[in-house]
Amino acid sequence: MTEPKRPTLRDIAQAAGLSKAATSYALRGLRGSDRTVARVQAIARDMGWSADPAARALAGGRSGNVAIIGSLGDLWRQGLAVMLSEALHQEGLFSAITDVDTSPVRERDALRSLPARRVDAAIVFPVDPSAPYWAEVPERIRLVSLGDALPHRPVARTVLFDNETGISTALNHLAGLGHRSVGLLAPSLPSTPGRPAQLLVEKLGAELGLDVVVGPSASSVAGAAEAAAILLALPARPTALLCLSDTLAFGAYRAARTRGLSIPGDVSILGFDDSELAPLVSPELTTFGWDETAIVAAAIESVVKDEAPASVAFRPEFLVRTSTGPCSAPPASP
């Protein structure tokens, strides 16, 4: 005899005509009027809901634990990790966030610890997506990768970002402003293969006649300041810096100001991800925004639904602010 399907938080929310967040709060008696709390809890009892996520998970032979793993020095990723944790909580799941600090070794060790932690699934921001250790994760643990496919784990579900559209838009924007020498700040390590985004910058830059010089950087403001300082000290320094995250862009701001360069008069700076600080710095940062709510929803669906799409892609929104402007420097000598 087939065991009846256990109700989810979404099922109760639909029956109550409320959002999942409001339903979750009502189930725990934290928010809502007494009448709403009583109504939601009555619906849950009628549907056979257990308010204890651990009890529900154990009844189904699962732990209810989901790991969130990534290099979280980047401000945007930090915010996204918190959103993912809250969304998992609303689904009645437990989450633990692990920062691997741009280290493939720490990433490997975090993945190897998953079975002992009784983890059902892991949402990952891969440091080294091409590493063979992804194949070591037991098949029972569902992997959801944000930003990169995992060649050694082809069954992993992916939430991808349309980097080609973003980078093409960025380079065309800079070329249209007269820039011909562009520095690229990219988060990478010597042991990590070039990301598709970095390869796209070099390819599309060549097609536009741009001279692109790459500056590998740690995923932190301090690390980006050091990497940008090297680029800005070149004899024929770039007149624009394209940074593959806003965190790197903020480091570029620091490096430019340390050298007495104005933004965008002497150097234009363009970021990625539209962190909360992007419109607050001076000048306001030109960058690309993502629909974080939709990204989180897609990741959570990949965790909790067997029938979720194997891959989902998102396109960024270009947000032109005041950190980019016309190139005022004379062209570099050949």
SEDONU-775334 format. One record per residue (C-alpha): residue in three letters; x, y, z. Coordinates in steps of 0.1 Angstrom, whole numbers. Layout:
! SEDONU-775334
+------+-------+-------+-------+
| rest |    px |    py |    pz |
+------+-------+-------+-------+
|  ALA |     X |     Y |     Z |
...
+------+-------+-------+-------+
***
This chain:
! SEDONU-775334
+------+-------+-------+-------+
| rest |    px |    py |    pz |
+------+-------+-------+-------+
|  MET |     0 |     0 |     0 |
|  THR |    14 |    34 |   -10 |
|  GLU |    20 |    58 |    18 |
|  PRO |     0 |    90 |    13 |
|  LYS |    20 |   121 |     2 |
|  ARG |    30 |   142 |    31 |
|  PRO |    18 |   178 |    29 |
|  THR |    44 |   205 |    23 |
|  LEU |    44 |   241 |    35 |
|  ARG |    33 |   252 |     1 |
|  ASP |     3 |   229 |     3 |
|  ILE |    -8 |   245 |    35 |
|  ALA |    -1 |   280 |    23 |
|  GLN |   -23 |   274 |    -8 |
|  ALA |   -51 |   259 |    13 |
|  ALA |   -49 |   289 |    37 |
|  GLY |   -46 |   315 |     9 |
|  LEU |   -14 |   329 |    24 |
|  SER |    22 |   333 |    14 |
|  LYS |    46 |   305 |    25 |
|  ALA |    63 |   330 |    48 |
|  ALA |    31 |   340 |    65 |
|  THR |    20 |   304 |    68 |
|  SER |    54 |   294 |    84 |
|  TYR |    51 |   322 |   109 |
|  ALA |    15 |   312 |   117 |
|  LEU |    23 |   275 |   121 |
|  ARG |    49 |   285 |   148 |
|  GLY |    26 |   311 |   164 |
|  LEU |    51 |   339 |   158 |
|  ARG |    30 |   363 |   136 |
|  GLY |    -5 |   369 |   125 |
|  SER |   -38 |   375 |   144 |
|  ASP |   -50 |   349 |   168 |
|  ARG |   -77 |   340 |   143 |
|  THR |   -53 |   335 |   114 |
|  VAL |   -29 |   314 |   136 |
|  ALA |   -57 |   292 |   147 |
|  ARG |   -71 |   288 |   112 |
|  VAL |   -37 |   279 |    97 |
|  GLN |   -29 |   254 |   124 |
|  ALA |   -63 |   238 |   120 |
|  ILE |   -57 |   234 |    83 |
|  ALA |   -23 |   219 |    90 |
|  ARG |   -37 |   194 |   115 |
|  ASP |   -65 |   184 |    90 |
|  MET |   -38 |   178 |    63 |
|  GLY |   -16 |   157 |    86 |
|  TRP |    12 |   183 |    89 |
|  SER |    38 |   178 |   116 |
|  ALA |    50 |   212 |   129 |
|  ASP |    84 |   197 |   138 |
|  PRO |   105 |   195 |   107 |
|  ALA |   129 |   170 |   123 |
|  ALA |   100 |   146 |   130 |
|  ARG |    87 |   150 |    95 |
|  ALA |   121 |   144 |    79 |
|  LEU |   129 |   114 |   101 |
|  ALA |    95 |    98 |    92 |
|  GLY |   105 |   100 |    56 |
|  GLY |   140 |    85 |    62 |
|  ARG |   156 |   119 |    56 |
|  SER |   174 |   143 |    79 |
|  GLY |   160 |   176 |    66 |
|  ASN |   196 |   190 |    66 |
|  VAL |   208 |   211 |    36 |
|  ALA |   243 |   225 |    33 |
|  ILE |   251 |   258 |    17 |
|  ILE |   288 |   258 |     6 |
|  GLY |   308 |   284 |   -11 |
|  SER |   335 |   311 |   -10 |
|  LEU |   315 |   338 |     9 |
|  GLY |   340 |   367 |    11 |
|  ASP |   319 |   383 |   -17 |
|  LEU |   292 |   405 |    -3 |
|  TRP |   265 |   395 |   -29 |
|  ARG |   271 |   358 |   -22 |
|  GLN |   268 |   364 |    15 |
|  GLY |   234 |   380 |    10 |
|  LEU |   223 |   352 |   -13 |
|  ALA |   234 |   326 |    12 |
|  VAL |   212 |   342 |    39 |
|  MET |   182 |   343 |    16 |
|  LEU |   187 |   306 |     7 |
|  SER |   189 |   297 |    44 |
|  GLU |   157 |   316 |    52 |
|  ALA |   139 |   300 |    22 |
|  LEU |   149 |   266 |    33 |
|  HIS |   136 |   274 |    68 |
|  GLN |   103 |   283 |    53 |
|  GLU |   102 |   248 |    37 |
|  GLY |   107 |   232 |    71 |
|  LEU |   144 |   223 |    64 |
|  PHE |   175 |   229 |    84 |
|  SER |   205 |   247 |    68 |
|  ALA |   242 |   252 |    77 |
|  ILE |   264 |   277 |    58 |
|  THR |   301 |   268 |    52 |
|  ASP |   326 |   293 |    39 |
|  VAL |   355 |   277 |    20 |
|  ASP |   374 |   309 |    14 |
|  THR |   383 |   304 |   -23 |
|  SER |   401 |   272 |   -14 |
|  PRO |   396 |   241 |   -35 |
|  VAL |   411 |   220 |    -7 |
|  ARG |   385 |   234 |    18 |
|  GLU |   358 |   229 |    -7 |
|  ARG |   368 |   193 |   -12 |
|  ASP |   369 |   187 |    26 |
|  ALA |   335 |   203 |    31 |
|  LEU |   320 |   180 |     4 |
|  ARG |   336 |   150 |    20 |
|  SER |   321 |   158 |    53 |
|  LEU |   285 |   158 |    40 |
|  PRO |   277 |   121 |    47 |
|  ALA |   288 |   124 |    83 |
|  ARG |   266 |   155 |    87 |
|  ARG |   236 |   135 |    74 |
|  VAL |   230 |   160 |    47 |
|  ASP |   202 |   154 |    22 |
|  ALA |   212 |   181 |    -3 |
|  ALA |   238 |   208 |    -8 |
|  ILE |   235 |   242 |   -26 |
|  VAL |   270 |   251 |   -37 |
|  PHE |   288 |   281 |   -52 |
|  PRO |   317 |   261 |   -67 |
|  VAL |   353 |   273 |   -62 |
|  ASP |   366 |   247 |   -87 |
|  PRO |   337 |   234 |  -108 |
|  SER |   359 |   211 |  -128 |
|  ALA |   375 |   193 |   -99 |
|  PRO |   371 |   155 |   -98 |
|  TYR |   361 |   155 |   -61 |
|  TRP |   325 |   165 |   -71 |
|  ALA |   321 |   129 |   -83 |
|  GLU |   328 |   116 |   -47 |
|  VAL |   296 |   131 |   -33 |
|  PRO |   272 |   102 |   -27 |
|  GLU |   244 |   100 |   -52 |
|  ARG |   218 |   102 |   -24 |
|  ILE |   229 |   138 |   -17 |
|  ARG |   213 |   162 |   -42 |
|  LEU |   237 |   189 |   -55 |
|  VAL |   224 |   222 |   -67 |
|  SER |   252 |   243 |   -83 |
|  LEU |   248 |   281 |   -86 |
|  GLY |   267 |   297 |  -114 |
|  ASP |   286 |   267 |  -129 |
|  ALA |   279 |   233 |  -143 |
|  LEU |   299 |   204 |  -127 |
|  PRO |   315 |   182 |  -154 |
|  HIS |   323 |   155 |  -129 |
|  ARG |   287 |   155 |  -115 |
|  PRO |   265 |   159 |  -147 |
|  VAL |   234 |   150 |  -128 |
|  ALA |   237 |   180 |  -105 |
|  ARG |   210 |   206 |  -110 |
|  THR |   223 |   240 |  -120 |
|  VAL |   211 |   276 |  -116 |
|  LEU |   231 |   295 |  -142 |
|  PHE |   238 |   331 |  -149 |
|  ASP |   238 |   345 |  -185 |
|  ASN |   273 |   358 |  -184 |
|  GLU |   276 |   363 |  -221 |
|  THR |   248 |   388 |  -222 |
|  GLY |   262 |   407 |  -192 |
|  ILE |   298 |   408 |  -204 |
|  SER |   289 |   417 |  -240 |
|  THR |   267 |   445 |  -227 |
|  ALA |   295 |   457 |  -204 |
|  LEU |   322 |   457 |  -231 |
|  ASN |   300 |   474 |  -256 |
|  HIS |   291 |   501 |  -230 |
|  LEU |   328 |   508 |  -224 |
|  ALA |   337 |   507 |  -261 |
|  GLY |   309 |   531 |  -268 |
|  LEU |   324 |   555 |  -242 |
|  GLY |   357 |   554 |  -261 |
|  HIS |   377 |   530 |  -239 |
|  ARG |   401 |   508 |  -257 |
|  SER |   422 |   494 |  -228 |
|  VAL |   402 |   475 |  -202 |
|  GLY |   415 |   458 |  -170 |
|  LEU |   395 |   427 |  -159 |
|  LEU |   394 |   419 |  -122 |
|  ALA |   383 |   382 |  -119 |
|  PRO |   380 |   360 |   -88 |
|  SER |   403 |   331 |   -95 |
|  LEU |   431 |   310 |   -82 |
|  PRO |   462 |   295 |  -100 |
|  SER |   447 |   260 |   -93 |
|  THR |   413 |   269 |  -107 |
|  PRO |   406 |   268 |  -144 |
|  GLY |   395 |   300 |  -161 |
|  ARG |   358 |   307 |  -156 |
|  PRO |   336 |   310 |  -187 |
|  ALA |   331 |   347 |  -178 |
|  GLN |   368 |   355 |  -179 |
|  LEU |   372 |   336 |  -212 |
|  LEU |   342 |   356 |  -226 |
|  VAL |   358 |   389 |  -217 |
|  GLU |   390 |   381 |  -236 |
|  LYS |   371 |   367 |  -266 |
|  LEU |   345 |   395 |  -269 |
|  GLY |   371 |   421 |  -261 |
|  ALA |   392 |   410 |  -290 |
|  GLU |   362 |   412 |  -313 |
|  LEU |   356 |   448 |  -302 |
|  GLY |   392 |   457 |  -307 |
|  LEU |   398 |   462 |  -270 |
|  ASP |   431 |   455 |  -252 |
|  VAL |   421 |   434 |  -222 |
|  VAL |   446 |   427 |  -194 |
|  VAL |   435 |   402 |  -167 |
|  GLY |   441 |   408 |  -129 |
|  PRO |   433 |   376 |  -109 |
|  SER |   420 |   387 |   -75 |
|  ALA |   410 |   373 |   -41 |
|  SER |   372 |   376 |   -36 |
|  SER |   375 |   404 |   -10 |
|  VAL |   378 |   442 |   -11 |
|  ALA |   414 |   441 |     2 |
|  GLY |   424 |   415 |   -23 |
|  ALA |   408 |   434 |   -51 |
|  ALA |   425 |   466 |   -41 |
|  GLU |   459 |   449 |   -44 |
|  ALA |   450 |   434 |   -78 |
|  ALA |   436 |   467 |   -91 |
|  ALA |   467 |   486 |   -79 |
|  ILE |   489 |   463 |  -101 |
|  LEU |   468 |   471 |  -132 |
|  LEU |   466 |   508 |  -125 |
|  ALA |   504 |   509 |  -121 |
|  LEU |   511 |   496 |  -156 |
|  PRO |   529 |   520 |  -179 |
|  ALA |   499 |   519 |  -203 |
|  ARG |   473 |   516 |  -175 |
|  PRO |   437 |   506 |  -185 |
|  THR |   412 |   534 |  -186 |
|  ALA |   384 |   512 |  -174 |
|  LEU |   382 |   483 |  -149 |
|  LEU |   355 |   456 |  -154 |
|  CYS |   351 |   437 |  -122 |
|  LEU |   333 |   404 |  -121 |
|  SER |   316 |   413 |   -87 |
|  ASP |   308 |   444 |   -68 |
|  THR |   331 |   434 |   -40 |
|  LEU |   360 |   435 |   -65 |
|  ALA |   347 |   469 |   -78 |
|  PHE |   348 |   483 |   -43 |
|  GLY |   385 |   472 |   -41 |
|  ALA |   391 |   489 |   -74 |
|  TYR |   376 |   522 |   -59 |
|  ARG |   401 |   520 |   -31 |
|  ALA |   431 |   514 |   -54 |
|  ALA |   421 |   542 |   -77 |
|  ARG |   418 |   567 |   -48 |
|  THR |   451 |   556 |   -33 |
|  ARG |   467 |   565 |   -66 |
|  GLY |   449 |   598 |   -68 |
|  LEU |   427 |   588 |   -98 |
|  SER |   392 |   601 |  -102 |
|  ILE |   363 |   579 |  -110 |
|  PRO |   352 |   581 |  -138 |
|  GLY |   374 |   610 |  -150 |
|  ASP |   406 |   590 |  -149 |
|  VAL |   393 |   554 |  -147 |
|  SER |   358 |   540 |  -152 |
|  ILE |   348 |   511 |  -130 |
|  LEU |   320 |   486 |  -137 |
|  GLY |   308 |   459 |  -113 |
|  PHE |   286 |   429 |  -113 |
|  ASP |   258 |   417 |   -90 |
|  ASP |   243 |   450 |   -77 |
|  SER |   250 |   446 |   -40 |
|  GLU |   231 |   468 |   -15 |
|  LEU |   261 |   491 |   -14 |
|  ALA |   264 |   497 |   -51 |
|  PRO |   241 |   528 |   -52 |
|  LEU |   255 |   541 |   -19 |
|  VAL |   292 |   545 |   -28 |
|  SER |   304 |   576 |   -45 |
|  PRO |   302 |   577 |   -75 |
|  GLU |   273 |   552 |   -76 |
|  LEU |   285 |   520 |   -92 |
|  THR |   275 |   510 |  -127 |
|  THR |   267 |   472 |  -124 |
|  PHE |   244 |   444 |  -132 |
|  GLY |   215 |   432 |  -111 |
|  TRP |   200 |   398 |  -107 |
|  ASP |   165 |   388 |   -96 |
|  GLU |   177 |   372 |   -63 |
|  THR |   142 |   362 |   -53 |
|  ALA |   137 |   342 |   -85 |
|  ILE |   173 |   327 |   -82 |
|  VAL |   166 |   316 |   -46 |
|  ALA |   132 |   302 |   -56 |
|  ALA |   148 |   282 |   -84 |
|  ALA |   175 |   268 |   -61 |
|  ILE |   150 |   258 |   -35 |
|  GLU |   127 |   241 |   -61 |
|  SER |   157 |   221 |   -73 |
|  VAL |   163 |   209 |   -37 |
|  VAL |   127 |   200 |   -28 |
|  LYS |   111 |   189 |   -61 |
|  ASP |   121 |   158 |   -80 |
|  GLU |   104 |   172 |  -111 |
|  ALA |   123 |   205 |  -110 |
|  PRO |   141 |   215 |  -142 |
|  ALA |   177 |   202 |  -145 |
|  SER |   190 |   237 |  -153 |
|  VAL |   176 |   272 |  -151 |
|  ALA |   194 |   303 |  -165 |
|  PHE |   190 |   340 |  -155 |
|  ARG |   198 |   372 |  -174 |
|  PRO |   212 |   402 |  -156 |
|  GLU |   198 |   438 |  -157 |
|  PHE |   222 |   465 |  -167 |
|  LEU |   222 |   494 |  -142 |
|  VAL |   241 |   524 |  -156 |
|  ARG |   251 |   548 |  -128 |
|  THR |   279 |   573 |  -125 |
|  SER |   311 |   552 |  -121 |
|  THR |   315 |   549 |  -159 |
|  GLY |   321 |   578 |  -183 |
|  PRO |   338 |   588 |  -215 |
|  CYS |   375 |   579 |  -219 |
|  SER |   396 |   611 |  -214 |
|  ALA |   430 |   595 |  -217 |
|  PRO |   449 |   596 |  -250 |
|  PRO |   452 |   562 |  -267 |
|  ALA |   482 |   541 |  -255 |
|  SER |   512 |   540 |  -278 |
|  PRO |   516 |   508 |  -297 |
+------+-------+-------+-------+
***
